[in-house]
Structures are given as structure tokens and as C-alpha cells.
Amino acid sequence: MTQPVAKDAVDRLGTFQLAGEADGPALVFSQPLSFWGGIDAETGDIIDHSHPGLGKNVAGRILVMPSGRGSSSSSSVLAEAIRRGTAPAGILLERPDPILAVGAIVAEFLYDVHMPLVVCDIAGIVSGDRIAVRVGEQGGAVIRKAQ
């Protein structure tokens, strides 16, 4: 599904769940995060007291994590955060997440705001890395770490 490529070409390729382009600092978690009860859609703050990211803010970041975490209501919280401008600029996941995809698709349809959702190898990305997500020539996701 995804594959690393030569370092001099790009950092990695991925598969879009929802295509788009984004730039921003990475916010990386080894644990999944639920948007329902985990993110304040008004501020973008992580409010899940059991998550190691408690108190951090996702707004304008490239959120990087293995997957989303449950509740189907996460899609509505993500869509609302996208509408308010408090959502991540993009999300990179190791595994596809249909719930987050629905939220991003709804926001694109209703608000014409595009937030890329990409499945790719997330190894080696650390919080603070500057990440650029682009659409490649073949329509796949190209993920670069800025120097």
C-alpha cells in the first residue's frame, strides 16, 4: 500500500483517504486519539485526560498517529473543527480510518475546506518536524520533511 522511496526523491509516498495539500509542524503520537471526547472543536486542544497529548493543540499541525480511535461521533467533531479552523492541517496515519475520512469528506462537501488524510509509513517523523503533504504526479500522496 505505501512504500518508502529514495531519500533524494521524496521522504515517503502514501495513499490518500482524502486528497489535499498541507504544510505544518508535525504533532506525533504513538497512541491513537479519538476526536469525540478527545479534542475540543472550539480550540483544537486535546482534552482526553488519558492521552499523553493532553493540553497540546492540533490546530494547523500535521497530526501523525497510528490510527484514529473510535467513536463514530469523531467524524462530526473533526468536521466541526475543520469548519472552525481548529483542526489539523492534515493527518498522517499508519492504517486507514473510515471515521476520520467521513469527517474530512463532510467538511470538504459542506464547507469547501480540504484537509488531506494520508495512510503512510510514519516511522521517523517526530513532533516539530516541518511536513509538507502534496499530490504526486500519479495522484498519490508525497510526504516531505523540510530541512
HUFENPE-V161659 format. One record per pair of residues at least 12 apart in sequence whose C-alpha atoms are under 10 Angstrom apart, sorted by the first residue. I is the first residue (numbers start at 1). GAP is how many residues later the second one is. D is the distance in Angstrom with one decimal. If there is no record, write none. Layout:
BEGIN
I,GAP,D / I,GAP,D
END
This chain:
BEGIN
1,12,9.4 / 1,13,7.6 / 1,14,7.1 / 1,118,8.5 / 1,119,8.1 / 1,120,9.8 / 2,12,5.0 / 2,13,6.5 / 2,92,9.2 / 2,116,10.0 / 2,117,7.4 / 2,118,5.5 / 2,119,6.7 / 2,138,9.7 / 2,139,9.5 / 3,12,9.6 / 3,117,7.6 / 3,118,7.3 / 4,116,8.7 / 4,117,7.4 / 7,137,9.7 / 9,133,10.0 / 9,135,9.4 / 10,132,7.0 / 10,133,6.9 / 10,134,5.9 / 10,135,8.5 / 11,110,10.0 / 11,120,9.9 / 11,131,7.8 / 11,132,6.1 / 11,133,5.0 / 11,134,6.5 / 11,135,9.5 / 12,108,7.6 / 12,109,7.4 / 12,110,8.9 / 12,129,8.5 / 12,130,6.2 / 12,131,5.4 / 12,132,6.8 / 12,133,9.1 / 13,105,9.4 / 13,106,9.0 / 13,107,6.6 / 13,108,8.1 / 13,120,9.6 / 13,121,9.7 / 13,122,9.8 / 13,123,8.6 / 13,127,7.1 / 13,128,5.6 / 13,129,4.7 / 13,130,6.0 / 13,131,8.8 / 14,78,8.9 / 14,79,9.5 / 14,80,9.5 / 14,103,9.8 / 14,104,6.2 / 14,105,5.5 / 14,106,4.4 / 14,107,7.4 / 14,108,9.8 / 14,119,9.6 / 14,121,9.8 / 14,122,9.7 / 14,126,6.3 / 14,127,4.7 / 14,128,6.3 / 14,129,7.3 / 15,77,9.8 / 15,78,9.9 / 15,81,9.2 / 15,102,8.6 / 15,103,5.6 / 15,104,5.2 / 15,105,6.5 / 15,120,9.9 / 15,124,8.8 / 15,125,5.5 / 15,126,5.6 / 15,127,8.7 / 16,76,9.4 / 16,80,9.2 / 16,85,9.8 / 16,100,7.2 / 16,101,5.9 / 16,102,4.5 / 16,103,6.3 / 16,104,8.8 / 16,119,8.8 / 16,123,8.6 / 16,124,6.3 / 16,125,5.9 / 16,126,9.5 / 17,74,10.0 / 17,75,9.9 / 17,76,9.9 / 17,79,7.2 / 17,80,8.2 / 17,81,8.3 / 17,83,9.2 / 17,84,6.4 / 17,85,9.6 / 17,87,9.3 / 17,88,9.3 / 17,99,7.6 / 17,100,5.3 / 17,101,5.7 / 17,102,7.0 / 17,123,9.9 / 17,124,9.6 / 18,72,9.8 / 18,73,9.9 / 18,82,9.8 / 18,83,6.7 / 18,84,9.3 / 18,86,7.3 / 18,87,7.1 / 18,90,9.4 / 18,96,8.4 / 18,97,7.4 / 18,98,5.3 / 18,99,5.0 / 18,100,7.0 / 18,101,9.7 / 18,123,9.7 / 19,71,9.9 / 19,85,10.0 / 19,86,9.8 / 19,95,7.9 / 19,96,7.6 / 19,97,5.1 / 19,98,6.7 / 19,99,7.7 / 19,114,9.5 / 19,115,8.6 / 19,116,7.2 / 19,120,8.4 / 19,121,8.2 / 19,122,7.6 / 20,69,9.8 / 20,70,8.3 / 20,93,9.7 / 20,94,6.0 / 20,95,5.9 / 20,96,4.4 / 20,97,7.7 / 20,98,9.2 / 20,113,7.6 / 20,114,6.9 / 20,115,6.8 / 20,121,8.5 / 21,68,8.6 / 21,69,7.8 / 21,93,7.9 / 21,94,7.3 / 21,95,6.1 / 21,96,9.5 / 21,111,7.5 / 21,112,5.1 / 21,113,4.8 / 21,114,6.7 / 21,120,8.8 / 21,121,9.4 / 21,122,9.7 / 22,38,9.0 / 22,39,9.1 / 22,40,7.8 / 22,66,9.4 / 22,67,5.8 / 22,68,6.0 / 22,69,9.3 / 22,92,9.0 / 22,93,7.3 / 22,94,6.9 / 22,95,9.9 / 22,109,8.1 / 22,110,5.8 / 22,111,5.1 / 22,112,7.0 / 22,113,9.9 / 22,121,9.7 / 23,37,8.2 / 23,38,7.8 / 23,39,7.2 / 23,66,6.9 / 23,67,7.8 / 23,107,7.3 / 23,108,5.6 / 23,109,4.4 / 23,110,6.3 / 23,111,8.8 / 23,120,9.8 / 23,121,9.5 / 23,122,9.8 / 23,123,9.6 / 24,35,9.7 / 24,36,6.3 / 24,37,5.1 / 24,38,5.7 / 24,39,9.3 / 24,64,8.9 / 24,65,6.8 / 24,66,8.3 / 24,104,8.8 / 24,105,8.3 / 24,106,5.6 / 24,107,5.5 / 24,108,6.7 / 24,109,9.0 / 24,121,9.9 / 24,122,9.7 / 25,33,9.9 / 25,35,7.9 / 25,36,5.2 / 25,37,5.9 / 25,38,8.6 / 25,63,10.0 / 25,64,9.3 / 25,101,9.4 / 25,102,7.1 / 25,103,5.0 / 25,104,5.4 / 25,105,4.4 / 25,106,5.9 / 25,107,8.8 / 25,120,9.5 / 25,121,9.6 / 26,32,9.3 / 26,34,9.4 / 26,35,5.7 / 26,36,4.6 / 26,37,6.0 / 26,38,6.7 / 26,62,9.6 / 26,63,9.8 / 26,64,9.4 / 26,65,9.3 / 26,66,9.4 / 26,99,7.5 / 26,100,6.7 / 26,101,4.8 / 26,102,5.1 / 26,103,5.3 / 26,104,6.2 / 26,105,6.3 / 26,106,9.6 / 26,119,9.4 / 27,26,9.1 / 27,29,8.9 / 27,30,8.8 / 27,31,7.2 / 27,32,10.0 / 27,33,9.9 / 27,34,6.2 / 27,35,6.0 / 27,36,5.0 / 27,37,6.0 / 27,38,8.5 / 27,61,9.2 / 27,64,9.5 / 27,65,10.0 / 27,98,9.0 / 27,99,7.3 / 27,100,4.6 / 27,101,6.6 / 27,102,8.3 / 27,103,9.8 / 27,104,10.0 / 28,25,9.0 / 28,33,9.6 / 28,34,8.2 / 28,35,6.1 / 28,36,4.6 / 28,37,6.0 / 28,38,9.4 / 28,64,9.3 / 28,94,8.9 / 28,97,7.2 / 28,98,5.9 / 28,99,5.0 / 28,100,8.4 / 28,101,9.4 / 29,22,9.3 / 29,23,7.9 / 29,24,7.4 / 29,34,8.0 / 29,35,6.2 / 29,36,5.0 / 29,37,7.7 / 29,38,9.8 / 29,96,10.0 / 29,97,8.8 / 29,98,8.3 / 30,22,9.1 / 30,34,8.4 / 30,35,5.8 / 30,36,6.5 / 30,37,9.3 / 30,92,9.9 / 31,20,7.7 / 31,21,8.1 / 31,22,9.3 / 31,33,9.7 / 31,34,6.5 / 31,35,6.7 / 31,36,7.9 / 31,37,8.8 / 31,38,8.9 / 32,19,8.6 / 32,32,9.2 / 32,33,5.9 / 32,34,5.9 / 32,35,5.2 / 32,36,5.1 / 32,37,5.4 / 32,38,9.1 / 32,61,9.3 / 33,13,8.9 / 33,15,8.3 / 33,17,9.9 / 33,18,7.3 / 33,19,9.6 / 33,20,8.8 / 33,30,9.9 / 33,32,7.8 / 33,33,9.1 / 33,34,7.6 / 33,35,5.5 / 33,36,5.3 / 33,37,8.4 / 33,41,9.7 / 34,12,9.5 / 34,14,8.2 / 34,17,9.3 / 34,33,9.3 / 34,34,5.9 / 34,35,4.5 / 34,36,5.9 / 34,37,7.1 / 34,38,9.5 / 34,39,9.2 / 34,40,6.3 / 34,41,9.6 / 34,43,9.5 / 34,44,9.7 / 34,65,10.0 / 34,66,9.4 / 35,12,9.4 / 35,13,9.0 / 35,33,8.0 / 35,34,7.8 / 35,35,8.3 / 35,36,8.2 / 35,37,9.4 / 35,38,7.9 / 35,39,4.6 / 35,40,7.6 / 35,41,8.7 / 35,42,6.0 / 35,43,6.4 / 35,46,9.5 / 35,64,9.9 / 35,65,8.6 / 36,12,9.1 / 36,33,8.9 / 36,34,8.0 / 36,35,6.4 / 36,36,8.1 / 36,37,5.8 / 36,38,4.5 / 36,39,8.0 / 36,40,8.2 / 36,41,6.1 / 36,42,8.4 / 37,12,9.5 / 37,34,9.1 / 37,36,9.2 / 37,37,8.2 / 37,40,8.8 / 38,12,9.0 / 38,13,8.0 / 38,15,9.6 / 38,16,8.5 / 38,31,9.6 / 38,36,8.8 / 38,39,9.4 / 39,15,9.2 / 39,16,9.6 / 39,17,9.7 / 39,18,8.6 / 39,19,8.4 / 39,35,9.0 / 39,38,7.7 / 39,39,8.5 / 39,42,8.7 / 39,47,9.7 / 39,48,9.2 / 40,17,9.2 / 40,18,9.7 / 40,37,8.2 / 40,38,9.7 / 40,40,9.8 / 40,41,8.0 / 40,46,8.7 / 40,47,9.6 / 41,17,10.0 / 41,18,9.6 / 41,35,9.6 / 41,36,6.1 / 41,37,7.3 / 41,38,8.8 / 41,39,6.2 / 41,40,4.5 / 41,41,8.3 / 41,42,9.2 / 41,43,7.5 / 41,44,9.0 / 41,45,6.5 / 41,46,7.5 / 42,35,9.7 / 42,38,8.3 / 42,39,6.7 / 42,41,9.8 / 42,42,6.9 / 42,43,8.7 / 42,44,6.7 / 42,45,9.3 / 43,14,7.7 / 43,15,8.8 / 43,16,7.7 / 43,38,8.1 / 43,41,8.5 / 43,42,8.8 / 43,43,5.8 / 43,44,8.6 / 44,12,8.4 / 44,13,5.3 / 44,14,5.3 / 44,15,5.3 / 44,16,9.0 / 44,34,9.7 / 44,37,6.9 / 44,38,9.6 / 44,40,9.2 / 44,41,8.5 / 44,42,4.7 / 44,43,6.0 / 44,44,8.0 / 45,12,4.2 / 45,13,6.4 / 45,14,7.9 / 45,41,8.5 / 45,42,9.5 / 46,12,7.3 / 57,29,8.6 / 57,30,9.0 / 57,31,8.8 / 58,23,9.8 / 58,28,7.2 / 58,29,6.2 / 58,30,5.1 / 58,31,8.3 / 58,32,9.7 / 58,33,10.0 / 59,22,8.5 / 59,23,9.1 / 59,25,9.9 / 59,26,7.1 / 59,27,4.5 / 59,28,4.7 / 59,29,4.7 / 59,30,6.9 / 59,31,9.6 / 60,25,8.0 / 60,26,7.1 / 60,27,6.5 / 60,28,4.8 / 60,29,4.6 / 60,30,7.9 / 61,25,9.6 / 61,26,8.0 / 61,27,4.8 / 61,28,5.3 / 61,29,6.9 / 61,30,8.4 / 61,66,9.6 / 61,67,9.2 / 61,69,9.2 / 61,70,8.9 / 62,25,9.5 / 62,26,5.8 / 62,27,5.6 / 62,28,4.8 / 62,29,5.5 / 62,30,7.1 / 62,53,10.0 / 62,54,9.5 / 62,55,9.8 / 62,65,9.2 / 62,66,9.5 / 62,67,9.3 / 62,68,8.6 / 62,69,6.9 / 62,70,8.6 / 62,71,8.9 / 63,24,9.3 / 63,25,6.1 / 63,26,7.8 / 63,27,6.3 / 63,28,4.7 / 63,29,6.2 / 63,30,8.4 / 63,54,9.6 / 63,64,9.0 / 64,24,9.8 / 64,26,8.7 / 64,27,5.9 / 64,28,4.8 / 64,29,6.0 / 64,30,8.6 / 64,54,9.6 / 64,55,10.0 / 64,56,9.9 / 64,58,7.0 / 64,59,9.8 / 64,61,8.0 / 64,62,8.7 / 64,63,8.5 / 65,26,8.1 / 65,27,6.6 / 65,28,5.3 / 65,29,7.0 / 65,30,9.1 / 65,57,7.5 / 65,58,9.9 / 65,60,10.0 / 66,26,8.1 / 66,27,5.1 / 66,28,4.7 / 66,29,6.3 / 66,30,9.1 / 66,31,9.7 / 66,53,9.2 / 66,54,9.6 / 66,55,9.2 / 66,56,7.8 / 66,57,9.9 / 67,24,9.6 / 67,25,8.5 / 67,26,5.3 / 67,27,6.2 / 67,28,5.6 / 67,29,7.0 / 67,30,6.4 / 67,33,9.3 / 67,52,9.1 / 68,23,9.8 / 68,25,7.8 / 68,26,9.7 / 68,27,8.6 / 68,28,8.5 / 68,29,6.1 / 68,30,9.0 / 68,31,7.8 / 68,32,6.9 / 68,33,9.9 / 69,28,8.6 / 69,30,8.8 / 69,31,9.2 / 70,27,9.4 / 70,29,7.7 / 70,30,9.4 / 71,28,7.9 / 71,29,10.0 / 72,26,9.1 / 72,27,5.8 / 72,28,8.6 / 72,30,9.2 / 72,31,9.5 / 73,26,8.1 / 73,27,9.5 / 73,30,9.0 / 74,25,6.7 / 74,26,6.8 / 74,28,9.2 / 74,29,7.4 / 75,23,8.9 / 75,24,5.4 / 75,25,5.3 / 75,26,7.5 / 75,27,5.8 / 75,28,3.8 / 75,29,7.4 / 75,30,9.2 / 75,31,8.4 / 75,32,9.5 / 76,23,9.1 / 76,24,8.9 / 76,26,8.4 / 76,27,5.7 / 76,28,9.1 / 76,30,8.4 / 76,31,9.0 / 77,23,9.4 / 77,26,7.5 / 78,21,9.4 / 78,22,7.1 / 78,23,9.4 / 78,24,9.0 / 78,25,5.4 / 78,26,6.8 / 78,28,9.4 / 78,29,8.2 / 79,21,8.8 / 79,22,9.8 / 79,23,8.4 / 79,24,4.7 / 79,25,5.9 / 79,26,8.2 / 79,27,6.4 / 79,28,4.9 / 79,29,8.5 / 79,31,9.1 / 79,32,9.0 / 79,34,9.5 / 79,36,9.9 / 80,23,8.4 / 80,24,9.6 / 80,26,9.6 / 80,27,7.6 / 80,31,9.8 / 81,22,9.5 / 81,23,9.8 / 81,26,9.0 / 82,21,8.7 / 82,22,7.7 / 82,24,9.8 / 82,25,6.5 / 82,26,8.8 / 82,29,8.5 / 82,30,10.0 / 82,31,7.1 / 82,32,8.5 / 82,33,7.8 / 83,24,6.7 / 83,25,9.2 / 83,27,8.9 / 83,28,6.5 / 83,29,9.1 / 83,30,7.3 / 85,28,9.2 / 87,17,9.9 / 87,28,8.6 / 88,27,7.7 / 88,28,9.4 / 89,25,8.8 / 89,26,6.0 / 89,27,7.5 / 89,28,9.5 / 89,44,9.6 / 90,14,9.7 / 90,24,8.9 / 90,25,5.3 / 90,26,4.9 / 90,27,6.0 / 90,28,8.0 / 90,41,9.5 / 90,42,9.3 / 90,43,7.8 / 91,24,7.8 / 91,25,6.4 / 91,26,4.9 / 91,27,6.2 / 91,28,8.6 / 91,42,9.5 / 92,24,8.3 / 92,25,6.1 / 92,26,4.9 / 92,27,5.9 / 92,28,6.6 / 92,29,8.5 / 92,30,7.2 / 92,41,9.3 / 92,51,9.3 / 93,24,7.7 / 93,25,6.1 / 93,26,4.8 / 93,27,6.2 / 93,28,7.8 / 93,29,7.0 / 94,24,8.4 / 94,25,5.4 / 94,26,5.4 / 94,27,5.8 / 94,28,6.3 / 94,29,9.1 / 95,23,9.0 / 95,24,5.9 / 95,25,7.7 / 95,26,9.2 / 96,21,8.9 / 96,22,8.0 / 96,23,5.9 / 96,24,9.2 / 97,20,9.0 / 97,21,9.6 / 97,22,8.8 / 100,17,8.1 / 101,14,9.8 / 101,15,9.3 / 101,16,7.0 / 101,17,9.6 / 103,12,9.9 / 104,12,7.9 / 104,13,7.7 / 105,12,9.7 / 116,17,7.7 / 116,18,8.9 / 116,19,9.6 / 116,25,9.0 / 117,16,9.5 / 117,24,9.3 / 118,15,8.7 / 118,22,9.2 / 118,23,6.9 / 118,24,9.4 / 118,25,9.1 / 119,22,8.6 / 120,21,8.6 / 120,22,9.5 / 120,23,8.6 / 121,22,9.8 / 122,21,9.9 / 125,20,8.2 / 129,15,9.8 / 129,16,6.6 / 129,17,7.3 / 129,18,8.5 / 130,14,8.3 / 130,15,5.6 / 130,16,5.2 / 130,17,7.6 / 131,12,6.9 / 131,13,5.7 / 131,14,4.7 / 131,15,6.1 / 131,16,9.5 / 132,12,5.2 / 132,13,6.5 / 132,14,7.2 / 133,12,9.1
END
